[in-house]
């Protein structure tokens, strides 16, 4: 995926979380924690793997462990996409 802006990444992340967890997008924001959305560690890993495939990126295990909310995930994706595009 080529140059992607922050808002597009946020929308895709929210859309995927909405789809995976069957929660309307209107009820998800960047501050929504995984706990609030009913995302346990297994669902969280599934969502992260899907995100990695969509954006053709790889997040480190350390980064994955630090993701606690939707905004953390979007920020991590944005950084990984930027690094990939700079390579």
Secondary structure, DSSP 8 states (H G I E B T S, - for coil): -----HHHHHHHHHHHHHHHHT--GGG--TT-BTTTTT--HHHHHHHHHHHHHHHT----HHHHHH--BHHHHHHHHHHHHHHHHH-
